[in-house]
Amino acid sequence: MIYIRKNRDAIDYINEAADDAIIFHDLDDAIVGTNQHGELVYSYDKMHEVFMQDHGMTAEEAEEWLDYNVIGTMAGRGFQVLYT
């Protein structure tokens, strides 16, 4: 079961997501929608902000974490990142 506290829209997006969509916990506020494949779409800027505010990372630490541990897991499927 998935519990989302902060973003009501994220609940709707997750409910619409395909069964094989990748869902990152604690990044609910960064979900901006779903794509045509039913994958969740995350905002890079919002993910960066979450890591800085909620995890106390510097801007550089958050960027490194995102690039390696989040974007690096993509392998071309499962979720999409929107760069704004």
C-alpha angles and dihedrals in degrees: 000000000000120000119199120183109173113035119052090185089056089061090056092046093049091049089053094046123109117257092251095048115126113240118195112208117225091025097088092121090057095058110108101171146297130287130226091277094055092253120141116253116218127194110234091209092051092047089050090051092049092053092049097045103034100033101033095237124154117242090259094048091049092050093049092047092049095046095049106029102031110023090034091062094056099086088179099298146060099051141013131227122215113209111205 
